Each structure stands twice: as C-alpha cells, then as structure tokens.
Amino acid sequence: MKGVNGDKKAVKLAYDIFLSLRDTEPNNALIEAYYGSTLALLGRDASQPLEKADKAQEGLDALNQAISRDPKNKEIRMLRSNVCLRLPESFFQCSKTAVEDISFLLDRYQKNPSYLTNNQVNELIEDLRTAYKNMGKPDEASKVSQRFSKLTSKKKK
C-alpha cells in the first residue's frame, strides 16, 4: 500500500520481491498479478514517457496472464480493475476490461453476499461509474447507481 500511495522505494522493493517469487513459482497466478501491479506502479513512477508506457503495458500483460491462469480469482480481478482504471484511457483503452472485472465481482456478490464487504461493494460501484465515464459513456455511468441500488441498500440492512 505504501507503493500505491506514492512511495517509490516501496514500489521498487515490492517489484524485486514479486520478481523473485515469480521465478520460484512461475505458474502462480496471484504472484503474477502482484508482479504486474508493481510493473504498472513502476510505470507510474518512471520519468521518461516511453518507459512509463512500456512498464504499464508489461504490467497489463502480466495481469492479463494472471487472469487467464485463474479467471475466477477475486483478488486478481480487483487488482486488474484498479490498474485499468488508473491508466489513461486515451492510450491504453482498458476501461472495458475494468468493467468486465467489476461486473464479474458484483455478479458473484449478487449470488453470495459474503463474497465482498460493504466497502468493497461501494468502491466497486463507484469504480464501475468511473470506468463508464472514462469510456465516454456518461449515460451508462449514471445508470450504475440505479442498477445496483438494491445491492447497497440490501447490504446496509
């Protein structure tokens, strides 16, 4: 979390740890996802535009690989949607992927209310609105609250 909050040293340390873990467990989808997330953070922190883009794309590729290995993993879906929402839509066009991941998570939650916490549900609904806005779909964004109002009111009871 220190890295997510801007600590560049923490990002580098996390990257080194996940790179090492990735070498020891090359088929572990969760390690691949965290590795991808750290690459995206390295891209965020890079000073050169080309390096920013390359690291972010490498991170997305690793996150996509992680999803292909374990498509039902909640933590991996959350990681990928968070990364996708924070990358510039005009360059990466991955808000659609964020919508896919968030929809997957909210669908699972509708089937099993213990799948997500109250905070996770509220954050995902807000993230879904943001993803639609990023895609240039303000009408879809405004429909999200109506579509999921039952989820948030049911969860508050």
DSSP file (Angstrom, degrees, kcal/mol; ACC not computed):
  #  RESIDUE AA STRUCTURE BP1 BP2  ACC     N-H-->O    O-->H-N    N-H-->O    O-->H-N    TCO  KAPPA ALPHA  PHI   PSI    X-CA   Y-CA   Z-CA
    1    1 A M     >        0   0    0      0, 0.0     4,-2.1     0, 0.0     6,-0.2   0.000 360.0 360.0 360.0 -30.0    0.0    0.0    0.0
    2    2 A K  T  4> +     0   0    0      1,-0.2     5,-2.6     2,-0.2     9,-0.1   0.920 360.0  48.3 -59.4 -41.7    2.9    2.3    0.6
    3    3 A G  T >45S+     0   0    0      1,-0.2     3,-1.7     3,-0.2    -1,-0.2   0.909 108.9  51.7 -64.6 -43.1    3.8    2.0   -3.1
    4    4 A V  T 345S+     0   0    0      1,-0.3    -1,-0.2     2,-0.1    -2,-0.2   0.869 107.3  55.2 -60.3 -36.3    0.2    2.6   -4.2
    5    5 A N  T 3<5S-     0   0    0     -4,-2.1    -1,-0.3     2,-0.1    -2,-0.2   0.337 133.1 -86.7 -83.6   7.7    0.3    5.8   -2.1
    6    6 A G  T < 5S+     0   0    0     -3,-1.7     2,-1.0     1,-0.2    -3,-0.2   0.420  78.3 141.2 111.0  -2.3    3.4    7.1   -3.8
    7    7 A D     >< -     0   0    0     -5,-2.6     4,-1.7     1,-0.2    -1,-0.2  -0.636  29.4-169.8 -78.1 103.4    6.4    5.6   -2.0
    8    8 A K  H  > S+     0   0    0     -2,-1.0     4,-2.2     1,-0.2    -1,-0.2   0.840  83.8  54.5 -65.8 -34.8    8.8    4.9   -4.9
    9    9 A K  H  > S+     0   0    0      1,-0.2     4,-2.5     2,-0.2    -1,-0.2   0.897 107.2  50.9 -65.6 -39.2   11.2    2.9   -2.7
   10   10 A A  H  > S+     0   0    0      2,-0.2     4,-2.7     1,-0.2    -1,-0.2   0.875 108.6  52.5 -65.4 -36.7    8.3    0.6   -1.6
   11   11 A V  H  X S+     0   0    0     -4,-1.7     4,-2.8     2,-0.2    -2,-0.2   0.943 110.9  46.6 -63.0 -47.6    7.3    0.1   -5.3
   12   12 A K  H  X S+     0   0    0     -4,-2.2     4,-2.5     2,-0.2    -2,-0.2   0.911 113.3  48.9 -62.5 -43.0   10.9   -1.0   -6.2
   13   13 A L  H  X S+     0   0    0     -4,-2.5     4,-2.4     2,-0.2    -1,-0.2   0.931 112.5  47.6 -62.2 -46.3   11.1   -3.3   -3.1
   14   14 A A  H  X S+     0   0    0     -4,-2.7     4,-2.8     1,-0.2     5,-0.3   0.910 111.0  52.0 -61.8 -42.1    7.7   -4.9   -3.9
   15   15 A Y  H  X S+     0   0    0     -4,-2.8     4,-2.6     1,-0.2     5,-0.2   0.942 109.9  48.3 -59.2 -47.9    8.8   -5.3   -7.6
   16   16 A D  H  X S+     0   0    0     -4,-2.5     4,-2.0     1,-0.2    -1,-0.2   0.896 112.7  49.1 -60.1 -41.4   12.0   -7.1   -6.5
   17   17 A I  H  X S+     0   0    0     -4,-2.4     4,-2.7     2,-0.2    -2,-0.2   0.945 114.3  43.7 -63.9 -48.6   10.1   -9.4   -4.1
   18   18 A F  H  X S+     0   0    0     -4,-2.8     4,-2.4     1,-0.2    -2,-0.2   0.829 110.9  55.2 -71.0 -29.9    7.5  -10.3   -6.7
   19   19 A L  H  X S+     0   0    0     -4,-2.6     4,-1.5    -5,-0.3    -1,-0.2   0.927 111.6  44.7 -63.5 -44.0   10.1  -10.8   -9.4
   20   20 A S  H  X S+     0   0    0     -4,-2.0     4,-1.5    -5,-0.2    -2,-0.2   0.927 114.4  47.9 -65.4 -45.9   11.9  -13.2   -7.1
   21   21 A L  H  X S+     0   0    0     -4,-2.7     4,-2.4     1,-0.2    -2,-0.2   0.888 107.8  56.8 -61.4 -38.5    8.7  -15.0   -6.1
   22   22 A R  H  < S+     0   0    0     -4,-2.4    -1,-0.2     1,-0.2    -2,-0.2   0.864 105.0  51.8 -61.3 -37.4    7.7  -15.2   -9.8
   23   23 A D  H  < S+     0   0    0     -4,-1.5    -1,-0.2     1,-0.2    -2,-0.2   0.861 113.7  43.4 -67.2 -35.6   11.0  -17.0  -10.6
   24   24 A T  H  < S+     0   0    0     -4,-1.5    -2,-0.2     1,-0.2    -1,-0.2   0.790 128.8  26.8 -82.2 -27.4   10.3  -19.6   -7.8
   25   25 A E    ><  +     0   0    0     -4,-2.4     3,-1.8    -5,-0.2    -1,-0.2  -0.605  68.8 169.5-132.7  73.5    6.6  -20.1   -8.7
   26   26 A P  T 3  S+     0   0    0      0, 0.0    -1,-0.1     0, 0.0    -4,-0.1   0.663  77.4  48.5 -64.9 -17.1    6.2  -19.3  -12.4
   27   27 A N  T 3  S+     0   0    0      4,-0.0     2,-0.8     5,-0.0    -5,-0.1   0.322  77.4 117.1-104.7   8.4    2.7  -20.7  -12.6
   28   28 A N    <>  -     0   0    0     -3,-1.8     4,-2.1     1,-0.2     5,-0.2  -0.676  48.5-162.9 -81.4 111.3    1.3  -18.9   -9.5
   29   29 A A  H  > S+     0   0    0     -2,-0.8     4,-2.1     1,-0.2    -1,-0.2   0.862  86.2  52.5 -64.5 -38.4   -1.5  -16.6  -10.9
   30   30 A L  H  > S+     0   0    0      2,-0.2     4,-2.4     1,-0.2    -1,-0.2   0.908 109.6  48.4 -67.9 -41.1   -1.7  -14.4   -7.8
   31   31 A I  H  > S+     0   0    0      1,-0.2     4,-2.6     2,-0.2    -1,-0.2   0.916 111.0  52.0 -62.4 -42.1    2.1  -13.7   -7.8
   32   32 A E  H  X S+     0   0    0     -4,-2.1     4,-2.5     1,-0.2    -2,-0.2   0.885 109.0  50.9 -60.7 -38.8    1.9  -12.9  -11.5
   33   33 A A  H  X S+     0   0    0     -4,-2.1     4,-2.3     2,-0.2    -2,-0.2   0.929 111.9  44.8 -66.4 -45.6   -0.9  -10.4  -10.7
   34   34 A Y  H  X S+     0   0    0     -4,-2.4     4,-2.3     2,-0.2    -2,-0.2   0.875 111.8  53.9 -67.4 -35.4    1.0   -8.6   -8.0
   35   35 A Y  H  X S+     0   0    0     -4,-2.6     4,-2.1    -5,-0.2    -2,-0.2   0.939 110.1  47.7 -59.6 -47.1    4.1   -8.6  -10.2
   36   36 A G  H  X S+     0   0    0     -4,-2.5     4,-2.1     1,-0.2    -2,-0.2   0.888 109.6  52.9 -61.3 -40.0    2.0   -7.0  -12.9
   37   37 A S  H  X S+     0   0    0     -4,-2.3     4,-1.9     1,-0.2    -1,-0.2   0.898 108.6  49.6 -63.6 -40.7    0.6   -4.4  -10.5
   38   38 A T  H  X S+     0   0    0     -4,-2.3     4,-2.4     2,-0.2    -1,-0.2   0.869 108.2  54.0 -68.2 -34.6    4.2   -3.5   -9.4
   39   39 A L  H  X S+     0   0    0     -4,-2.1     4,-2.2     2,-0.2    -2,-0.2   0.920 107.3  50.8 -62.1 -42.6    5.2   -3.1  -13.0
   40   40 A A  H  X S+     0   0    0     -4,-2.1     4,-2.2     1,-0.2    -2,-0.2   0.892 110.2  49.7 -62.1 -38.9    2.3   -0.7  -13.5
   41   41 A L  H  X S+     0   0    0     -4,-1.9     4,-2.0     2,-0.2    -1,-0.2   0.880 107.5  53.6 -68.2 -37.2    3.4    1.3  -10.4
   42   42 A L  H  X S+     0   0    0     -4,-2.4     4,-1.0     1,-0.2    -2,-0.2   0.901 108.8  50.9 -60.7 -39.4    7.0    1.4  -11.8
   43   43 A G  H >< S+     0   0    0     -4,-2.2     3,-0.6     1,-0.2    -2,-0.2   0.913 107.4  52.4 -62.9 -43.2    5.5    2.9  -15.0
   44   44 A R  H 3< S+     0   0    0     -4,-2.2    -1,-0.2     1,-0.2    -2,-0.2   0.891 114.5  43.1 -57.1 -39.9    3.6    5.5  -13.0
   45   45 A D  H 3< S+     0   0    0     -4,-2.0    -1,-0.2    -5,-0.1    -2,-0.2   0.564  88.6 111.5 -87.6  -9.6    6.8    6.5  -11.2
   46   46 A A    <<  -     0   0    0     -4,-1.0    -3,-0.0    -3,-0.6     6,-0.0  -0.285  58.5-148.0 -66.3 150.7    9.1    6.4  -14.3
   47   47 A S  S    S+     0   0    0      5,-0.0    -1,-0.1     4,-0.0    -4,-0.0   0.760  77.1  72.4 -91.3 -26.3   10.4    9.8  -15.5
   48   48 A Q  S  > S-     0   0    0      1,-0.1     4,-2.5     2,-0.0     5,-0.2  -0.763  76.3-137.9 -94.0 132.5   10.5    9.0  -19.3
   49   49 A P  H  > S+     0   0    0      0, 0.0     4,-2.3     0, 0.0     5,-0.2   0.874 103.7  51.1 -55.5 -40.9    7.2    8.8  -21.2
   50   50 A L  H  > S+     0   0    0      1,-0.2     4,-2.7     2,-0.2     5,-0.2   0.909 110.7  48.1 -65.6 -40.7    8.3    5.7  -23.2
   51   51 A E  H  > S+     0   0    0      2,-0.2     4,-2.7     1,-0.2     5,-0.3   0.898 109.4  54.4 -65.2 -40.1    9.4    3.9  -20.0
   52   52 A K  H  X S+     0   0    0     -4,-2.5     4,-2.2     1,-0.2    -2,-0.2   0.951 112.8  42.6 -55.4 -50.6    6.0    4.8  -18.4
   53   53 A A  H  X S+     0   0    0     -4,-2.3     4,-2.5     2,-0.2    -2,-0.2   0.909 114.7  49.7 -65.3 -43.8    4.1    3.3  -21.3
   54   54 A D  H  X S+     0   0    0     -4,-2.7     4,-2.5     2,-0.2    -2,-0.2   0.928 113.3  44.9 -64.1 -45.6    6.3    0.2  -21.6
   55   55 A K  H  X S+     0   0    0     -4,-2.7     4,-2.5     2,-0.2    -1,-0.2   0.913 113.5  50.5 -65.7 -42.0    6.2   -0.7  -17.9
   56   56 A A  H  X S+     0   0    0     -4,-2.2     4,-2.4    -5,-0.3    -1,-0.2   0.921 112.1  47.3 -62.3 -42.6    2.4    0.0  -17.7
   57   57 A Q  H  X S+     0   0    0     -4,-2.5     4,-2.6     2,-0.2    -2,-0.2   0.904 111.0  51.2 -66.2 -40.7    1.9   -2.3  -20.8
   58   58 A E  H  X S+     0   0    0     -4,-2.5     4,-2.3     2,-0.2    -1,-0.2   0.909 110.3  50.8 -59.8 -41.2    4.1   -5.0  -19.3
   59   59 A G  H  X S+     0   0    0     -4,-2.5     4,-2.4     2,-0.2    -2,-0.2   0.922 110.3  48.2 -62.7 -44.6    2.1   -4.8  -16.1
   60   60 A L  H  X S+     0   0    0     -4,-2.4     4,-2.8     1,-0.2     5,-0.2   0.908 110.1  52.6 -61.2 -42.1   -1.2   -5.1  -18.0
   61   61 A D  H  X S+     0   0    0     -4,-2.6     4,-2.2     1,-0.2    -1,-0.2   0.911 110.3  47.5 -61.2 -42.0    0.2   -8.1  -19.9
   62   62 A A  H  X S+     0   0    0     -4,-2.3     4,-2.4     2,-0.2    -1,-0.2   0.905 112.1  49.7 -65.8 -41.5    1.1   -9.8  -16.6
   63   63 A L  H  X S+     0   0    0     -4,-2.4     4,-2.2     2,-0.2    -2,-0.2   0.903 110.8  49.6 -64.3 -40.4   -2.3   -9.1  -15.1
   64   64 A N  H  X S+     0   0    0     -4,-2.8     4,-2.2     2,-0.2    -1,-0.2   0.891 110.2  51.2 -63.8 -39.0   -4.0  -10.5  -18.2
   65   65 A Q  H  X S+     0   0    0     -4,-2.2     4,-1.6    -5,-0.2    -2,-0.2   0.908 108.5  51.9 -63.0 -42.2   -1.8  -13.6  -18.0
   66   66 A A  H  X S+     0   0    0     -4,-2.4     4,-2.1     1,-0.2    -2,-0.2   0.910 109.5  49.3 -61.6 -42.6   -2.8  -14.0  -14.3
   67   67 A I  H  < S+     0   0    0     -4,-2.2    -1,-0.2     1,-0.2    -2,-0.2   0.896 107.8  53.9 -63.9 -39.6   -6.5  -13.8  -15.2
   68   68 A S  H  < S+     0   0    0     -4,-2.2    -1,-0.2     1,-0.2    -2,-0.2   0.830 111.8  46.1 -66.0 -28.6   -6.0  -16.4  -18.0
   69   69 A R  H  < S+     0   0    0     -4,-1.6    -1,-0.2     1,-0.2    -2,-0.2   0.841 134.8  11.4 -78.3 -34.9   -4.5  -18.7  -15.3
   70   70 A D    ><  +     0   0    0     -4,-2.1     3,-1.7    -5,-0.2    -1,-0.2  -0.581  67.8 172.3-146.2  75.6   -7.1  -18.1  -12.7
   71   71 A P  T 3  S+     0   0    0      0, 0.0    -3,-0.1     0, 0.0    -4,-0.1   0.649  78.4  52.8 -67.0 -15.5  -10.1  -16.3  -14.1
   72   72 A K  T 3  S+     0   0    0     -5,-0.1     2,-0.6     4,-0.0    -5,-0.1   0.382  75.5 122.6-100.1   4.6  -12.3  -16.6  -11.0
   73   73 A N    <>  -     0   0    0     -3,-1.7     4,-2.2     1,-0.2     5,-0.2  -0.557  48.9-157.9 -75.3 116.8   -9.8  -15.2   -8.5
   74   74 A K  H  > S+     0   0    0     -2,-0.6     4,-2.3     1,-0.2     5,-0.2   0.903  89.5  50.6 -60.1 -45.8  -11.4  -12.3   -6.7
   75   75 A E  H  > S+     0   0    0      1,-0.2     4,-2.4     2,-0.2    -1,-0.2   0.888 110.6  49.0 -65.0 -39.6   -8.1  -10.6   -5.7
   76   76 A I  H  > S+     0   0    0      2,-0.2     4,-2.7     1,-0.2     5,-0.2   0.915 110.6  50.8 -66.4 -42.5   -6.7  -10.8   -9.2
   77   77 A R  H  X S+     0   0    0     -4,-2.2     4,-2.4     1,-0.2    -2,-0.2   0.903 111.4  48.7 -60.8 -40.7   -9.8   -9.3  -10.7
   78   78 A M  H  X S+     0   0    0     -4,-2.3     4,-2.2     2,-0.2    -2,-0.2   0.917 111.6  49.3 -66.9 -42.4   -9.7   -6.5   -8.2
   79   79 A L  H  X S+     0   0    0     -4,-2.4     4,-2.3     2,-0.2    -2,-0.2   0.949 112.9  46.2 -60.5 -49.0   -6.0   -5.8   -8.9
   80   80 A R  H  X S+     0   0    0     -4,-2.7     4,-2.8     1,-0.2     5,-0.2   0.911 111.8  50.4 -64.7 -41.5   -6.5   -5.7  -12.7
   81   81 A S  H  X S+     0   0    0     -4,-2.4     4,-2.1    -5,-0.2    -1,-0.2   0.907 110.6  50.6 -63.6 -39.1   -9.6   -3.4  -12.5
   82   82 A N  H  X S+     0   0    0     -4,-2.2     4,-1.0     2,-0.2    -1,-0.2   0.918 112.7  45.4 -63.5 -43.6   -7.7   -1.0  -10.2
   83   83 A V  H >X S+     0   0    0     -4,-2.3     3,-0.8     1,-0.2     4,-0.8   0.942 112.4  51.4 -64.6 -46.4   -4.8   -0.8  -12.6
   84   84 A C  H >< S+     0   0    0     -4,-2.8     3,-0.6     1,-0.2    10,-0.3   0.869 107.6  52.9 -59.9 -37.9   -7.0   -0.4  -15.6
   85   85 A L  H 3< S+     0   0    0     -4,-2.1    -1,-0.2     1,-0.2    -2,-0.2   0.755 109.2  49.6 -69.5 -23.6   -9.0    2.4  -14.0
   86   86 A R  H << S+     0   0    0     -4,-1.0    -1,-0.2    -3,-0.8    -2,-0.2   0.515  92.0  88.8 -97.8  -5.0   -5.8    4.4  -13.3
   87   87 A L  S << S-     0   0    0     -4,-0.8     2,-0.3    -3,-0.6     7,-0.2  -0.680  94.6 -92.6 -89.7 147.4   -4.2    4.2  -16.7
   88   88 A P    >>  -     0   0    0      0, 0.0     4,-2.7     0, 0.0     3,-1.1  -0.419  29.9-150.3 -63.0 121.4   -5.0    6.9  -19.3
   89   89 A E  H 3> S+     0   0    0     -2,-0.3     4,-1.4     1,-0.3     6,-0.1   0.853  92.8  63.1 -60.3 -36.8   -8.0    5.6  -21.3
   90   90 A S  H 34 S+     0   0    0      1,-0.2    -1,-0.3     2,-0.1    45,-0.0   0.766 116.6  28.7 -63.0 -24.3   -6.8    7.5  -24.4
   91   91 A F  H <4 S+     0   0    0     -3,-1.1    -2,-0.2   -38,-0.0    -1,-0.2   0.834 133.5  26.0-102.2 -44.1   -3.6    5.5  -24.5
   92   92 A F  H  < S-     0   0    0     -4,-2.7    -3,-0.2    -8,-0.1    -2,-0.1   0.719  75.7-156.0 -99.1 -23.7   -4.4    2.1  -23.0
   93   93 A Q     <  +     0   0    0     -4,-1.4    -4,-0.1    -5,-0.5     4,-0.1   0.920  46.6 133.8  45.6  55.9   -8.2    1.7  -23.6
   94   94 A C     >  +     0   0    0    -10,-0.3     4,-1.7    -7,-0.2     3,-0.1   0.234  30.8 100.4-119.8  15.1   -8.6   -0.7  -20.8
   95   95 A S  H  > S+     0   0    0      1,-0.2     4,-2.6     2,-0.2     5,-0.2   0.846  81.1  60.4 -64.9 -31.2  -11.7    0.7  -19.0
   96   96 A K  H  > S+     0   0    0      1,-0.2     4,-2.1     2,-0.2    -1,-0.2   0.884 103.5  50.2 -61.1 -37.9  -13.7   -2.0  -20.8
   97   97 A T  H  > S+     0   0    0      2,-0.2     4,-2.6     1,-0.2    -1,-0.2   0.893 108.6  52.1 -66.4 -40.0  -11.5   -4.6  -19.0
   98   98 A A  H  X S+     0   0    0     -4,-1.7     4,-3.0     2,-0.2     5,-0.3   0.916 108.6  50.8 -61.9 -42.4  -12.2   -2.8  -15.7
   99   99 A V  H  X S+     0   0    0     -4,-2.6     4,-2.7     1,-0.2     5,-0.2   0.920 110.1  50.5 -59.9 -43.6  -16.0   -3.0  -16.4
  100  100 A E  H  X S+     0   0    0     -4,-2.1     4,-2.1     2,-0.2    -2,-0.2   0.933 114.0  43.8 -60.0 -47.3  -15.6   -6.8  -17.2
  101  101 A D  H  X S+     0   0    0     -4,-2.6     4,-2.3     2,-0.2    -2,-0.2   0.929 115.6  46.6 -66.2 -45.6  -13.7   -7.4  -13.9
  102  102 A I  H  X S+     0   0    0     -4,-3.0     4,-2.8     1,-0.2     5,-0.2   0.906 112.2  50.6 -64.9 -41.4  -16.1   -5.3  -11.8
  103  103 A S  H  X S+     0   0    0     -4,-2.7     4,-2.5    -5,-0.3    -1,-0.2   0.906 109.0  52.5 -62.5 -41.2  -19.1   -6.8  -13.3
  104  104 A F  H  X S+     0   0    0     -4,-2.1     4,-2.0    -5,-0.2    -2,-0.2   0.939 112.2  45.4 -57.0 -48.5  -17.7  -10.3  -12.6
  105  105 A L  H  X S+     0   0    0     -4,-2.3     4,-2.1     1,-0.2    -2,-0.2   0.909 114.2  46.9 -65.3 -43.9  -17.2   -9.4   -9.0
  106  106 A L  H  X S+     0   0    0     -4,-2.8     4,-2.2     2,-0.2    -1,-0.2   0.855 110.1  54.0 -69.3 -33.8  -20.6   -7.8   -8.5
  107  107 A D  H  X S+     0   0    0     -4,-2.5     4,-1.2    -5,-0.2    -1,-0.2   0.916 109.6  47.9 -63.1 -42.5  -22.3  -10.7  -10.2
  108  108 A R  H  X S+     0   0    0     -4,-2.0     4,-1.7     1,-0.2     3,-0.3   0.901 110.3  52.6 -63.6 -40.4  -20.6  -13.1   -7.8
  109  109 A Y  H  < S+     0   0    0     -4,-2.1     6,-0.2     1,-0.2    -1,-0.2   0.893 103.5  56.6 -62.8 -40.2  -21.6  -10.9   -4.9
  110  110 A Q  H  < S+     0   0    0     -4,-2.2    -1,-0.2     1,-0.2    -2,-0.2   0.835 111.9  43.3 -61.8 -30.7  -25.2  -11.0   -6.0
  111  111 A K  H  < S+     0   0    0     -4,-1.2    -1,-0.2    -3,-0.3    -2,-0.2   0.762 131.3  21.8 -82.7 -27.3  -25.1  -14.8   -5.8
  112  112 A N    ><  -     0   0    0     -4,-1.7     3,-2.6    -5,-0.1     4,-0.3  -0.789  64.7-164.2-145.6  95.7  -23.2  -14.8   -2.5
  113  113 A P  T 3  S+     0   0    0      0, 0.0     3,-0.5     0, 0.0    -4,-0.1   0.639  90.1  62.0 -59.6 -15.1  -23.5  -11.6   -0.3
  114  114 A S  T 3  S+     0   0    0      1,-0.2    -5,-0.1    -5,-0.1     3,-0.0   0.478  80.7  86.9 -87.3   0.0  -20.5  -12.7    1.8
  115  115 A Y  S <  S+     0   0    0     -3,-2.6     2,-0.3    -6,-0.2    -1,-0.2   0.834  98.7  22.8 -66.5 -33.6  -18.2  -12.6   -1.3
  116  116 A L  S    S-     0   0    0     -3,-0.5     2,-0.1    -4,-0.3    -1,-0.1  -0.925  79.6-119.0-132.7 156.2  -17.5   -8.9   -0.8
  117  117 A T     >  -     0   0    0     -2,-0.3     4,-2.4     1,-0.1     5,-0.2  -0.429  36.0-103.7 -84.8 167.5  -17.5   -6.5    2.1
  118  118 A N  H  > S+     0   0    0      1,-0.2     4,-2.5     2,-0.2     5,-0.2   0.931 123.6  49.2 -54.0 -48.4  -19.7   -3.3    2.3
  119  119 A N  H  > S+     0   0    0      1,-0.2     4,-2.7     2,-0.2     5,-0.2   0.906 109.7  51.0 -62.0 -42.1  -16.7   -1.2    1.5
  120  120 A Q  H  > S+     0   0    0      2,-0.2     4,-2.7     1,-0.2    -1,-0.2   0.920 110.5  49.1 -62.1 -43.5  -15.7   -3.3   -1.5
  121  121 A V  H  X S+     0   0    0     -4,-2.4     4,-2.4     2,-0.2    -2,-0.2   0.947 113.4  46.0 -60.8 -48.9  -19.2   -3.2   -2.9
  122  122 A N  H  X S+     0   0    0     -4,-2.5     4,-2.1     1,-0.2    -2,-0.2   0.909 114.3  48.1 -62.3 -42.5  -19.4    0.6   -2.6
  123  123 A E  H  X S+     0   0    0     -4,-2.7     4,-2.8    -5,-0.2    -1,-0.2   0.905 111.5  50.4 -64.2 -41.7  -15.9    1.0   -4.1
  124  124 A L  H  X S+     0   0    0     -4,-2.7     4,-2.5    -5,-0.2    -2,-0.2   0.893 109.2  50.7 -65.4 -39.3  -16.7   -1.3   -7.0
  125  125 A I  H  X S+     0   0    0     -4,-2.4     4,-2.0     2,-0.2    -1,-0.2   0.926 113.0  46.0 -64.0 -43.5  -19.9    0.5   -7.8
  126  126 A E  H  X S+     0   0    0     -4,-2.1     4,-2.3     1,-0.2    -2,-0.2   0.904 112.5  51.0 -64.4 -41.0  -18.0    3.8   -7.8
  127  127 A D  H  X S+     0   0    0     -4,-2.8     4,-2.7     2,-0.2    -2,-0.2   0.871 107.2  53.8 -63.8 -36.9  -15.2    2.3   -9.9
  128  128 A L  H  X S+     0   0    0     -4,-2.5     4,-2.2     2,-0.2    -1,-0.2   0.914 108.3  49.5 -64.5 -42.6  -17.8    1.0  -12.4
  129  129 A R  H  X S+     0   0    0     -4,-2.0     4,-2.3     1,-0.2    -2,-0.2   0.936 112.0  49.0 -58.7 -46.5  -19.2    4.5  -12.7
  130  130 A T  H  X S+     0   0    0     -4,-2.3     4,-2.9     1,-0.2    -2,-0.2   0.908 108.5  52.9 -60.9 -43.6  -15.7    5.8  -13.3
  131  131 A A  H  X S+     0   0    0     -4,-2.7     4,-1.6     1,-0.2    -1,-0.2   0.921 109.9  47.6 -60.8 -44.2  -14.9    3.2  -15.9
  132  132 A Y  H  <>S+     0   0    0     -4,-2.2     5,-2.9     2,-0.2     4,-0.2   0.897 112.2  50.0 -64.5 -39.0  -18.0    4.1  -17.9
  133  133 A K  H ><5S+     0   0    0     -4,-2.3     3,-1.8     1,-0.2    -2,-0.2   0.929 108.5  52.6 -63.1 -43.9  -17.2    7.8  -17.7
  134  134 A N  H 3<5S+     0   0    0     -4,-2.9    -1,-0.2     1,-0.3    -2,-0.2   0.821 107.0  53.4 -60.3 -31.1  -13.6    7.0  -18.9
  135  135 A M  T 3<5S-     0   0    0     -4,-1.6    -1,-0.3    -5,-0.2    -2,-0.2   0.470 121.5-108.6 -82.8  -2.0  -15.1    5.2  -21.8
  136  136 A G  T < 5S+     0   0    0     -3,-1.8    -3,-0.2    -4,-0.2     3,-0.1   0.824  83.0 125.1  77.4  31.6  -17.2    8.2  -22.7
  137  137 A K     >< +     0   0    0     -5,-2.9     4,-2.1     1,-0.1     3,-0.2  -0.615  21.0 160.3-121.7  70.3  -20.5    6.6  -21.6
  138  138 A P  H  > S+     0   0    0      0, 0.0     4,-2.2     0, 0.0     5,-0.2   0.823  74.6  57.6 -63.9 -30.3  -22.0    9.0  -19.1
  139  139 A D  H  > S+     0   0    0      2,-0.2     4,-1.4     1,-0.2     5,-0.1   0.928 108.1  46.1 -65.2 -43.3  -25.5    7.5  -19.5
  140  140 A E  H  > S+     0   0    0      1,-0.2     4,-1.0     2,-0.2    -1,-0.2   0.906 110.6  54.8 -63.2 -40.7  -24.2    4.1  -18.5
  141  141 A A  H >X S+     0   0    0     -4,-2.1     3,-0.6     1,-0.2     4,-0.6   0.907 108.3  47.7 -59.7 -42.7  -22.3    5.7  -15.6
  142  142 A S  H 3X S+     0   0    0     -4,-2.2     4,-0.6     1,-0.2     3,-0.3   0.770 107.5  57.0 -72.8 -23.4  -25.5    7.3  -14.3
  143  143 A K  H 3X S+     0   0    0     -4,-1.4     4,-2.9    -3,-0.2    -1,-0.2   0.695  88.6  77.9 -76.8 -19.0  -27.4    4.0  -14.6
  144  144 A V  H <X S+     0   0    0     -4,-1.0     4,-2.2    -3,-0.6    -1,-0.2   0.919  91.3  50.8 -58.9 -46.2  -24.9    2.2  -12.4
  145  145 A S  H  X S+     0   0    0     -4,-0.6     4,-0.6    -3,-0.3    -1,-0.2   0.917 114.0  44.3 -59.4 -43.9  -26.4    3.6   -9.2
  146  146 A Q  H >< S+     0   0    0     -4,-0.6     3,-0.8     1,-0.2     4,-0.4   0.923 112.5  52.6 -64.8 -43.5  -29.9    2.6  -10.2
  147  147 A R  H 3< S+     0   0    0     -4,-2.9     3,-0.2     1,-0.2    -1,-0.2   0.846 121.2  30.6 -62.6 -35.0  -28.8   -0.8  -11.3
  148  148 A F  H 3X S+     0   0    0     -4,-2.2     4,-1.9    -5,-0.2     3,-0.5   0.267  84.6 106.0-111.0  11.5  -27.0   -1.6   -8.0
  149  149 A S  H <X S+     0   0    0     -3,-0.8     4,-2.5    -4,-0.6     5,-0.2   0.862  80.4  56.0 -60.2 -34.3  -29.1    0.4   -5.6
  150  150 A K  H  > S+     0   0    0     -4,-0.4     4,-2.4    -3,-0.2    -1,-0.2   0.864 105.0  53.2 -65.4 -34.4  -30.6   -2.9   -4.3
  151  151 A L  H  > S+     0   0    0     -3,-0.5     4,-2.2     2,-0.2    -2,-0.2   0.948 112.4  41.9 -65.3 -48.2  -27.2   -4.2   -3.6
  152  152 A T  H  X S+     0   0    0     -4,-1.9     4,-1.3     2,-0.2    -2,-0.2   0.883 117.8  45.8 -70.7 -36.9  -26.2   -1.3   -1.5
  153  153 A S  H  X S+     0   0    0     -4,-2.5     4,-0.9    -5,-0.2    -1,-0.2   0.889 113.4  50.3 -72.2 -36.7  -29.5   -1.0    0.4
  154  154 A K  H >< S+     0   0    0     -4,-2.4     3,-0.6    -5,-0.2    -2,-0.2   0.901 110.3  50.5 -63.9 -40.5  -29.6   -4.8    1.0
  155  155 A K  H 3< S+     0   0    0     -4,-2.2    -1,-0.2     1,-0.2    -2,-0.2   0.800 105.3  56.7 -68.9 -29.8  -26.1   -4.7    2.3
  156  156 A K  H 3<        0   0    0     -4,-1.3    -1,-0.2     1,-0.2    -2,-0.2   0.718 360.0 360.0 -75.6 -20.9  -26.9   -1.8    4.8
  157  157 A K    <<        0   0    0     -4,-0.9    -1,-0.2    -3,-0.6    -2,-0.1   0.497 360.0 360.0 -70.8 360.0  -29.7   -3.7    6.4
